[in-house]
Amino acid sequence: MIRIIIFRRMSQVSKKPLQKDIESKIYSSLIEAIKLLKSDQEVDEFLYDLMTPTERVMIPKRLAIAVLWDKGWSQDMICSTLNVTPTTVGWVSKMYHLSSGLRNVIGKLKKSEASRTFWQDLENLLYRMSAPGRVFLEEETVRYKLGHRKKTLV
């Protein structure tokens, strides 16, 4: 697939806010648009076209912060591993605790074998990268340290 990259300025919220009912209807339209998408490719194309390059990095990082927070990682570990600020981790952890949206998605990701394997592999890699001298530990040792008791197909 060929993508045309258009460089845009960083997103900003207008200083002139919309009326709440109009803002709500626009948000509802976004939700409806996402629900209408049928394939991974459609979702990918939609999000790629809709988000700025910065948003394409930061939104997945926010999900990764929530997943690692759910796994019990400390704020310092998340900051150093994902190169994010304590403010960002604090905001995501606040949303994680105050609302059910992130927890709901993480629960669904945990139930998906492919997703669970991906996040475990990512956590293994991050653990190795953030722990000097532990790069050459046996895979089973890393899995045990991280609480990944169940063997996966990978």
PyMOL commands that set and color helices and strands:
alter all, ss='L'
color gray80, all
select helices_A, chain A and resi 20-36+40-50+53-70+75-82+86-98+101-111+113-130+139-146
alter helices_A, ss='H'
color red, helices_A
deselect
rebuild
show_as cartoon
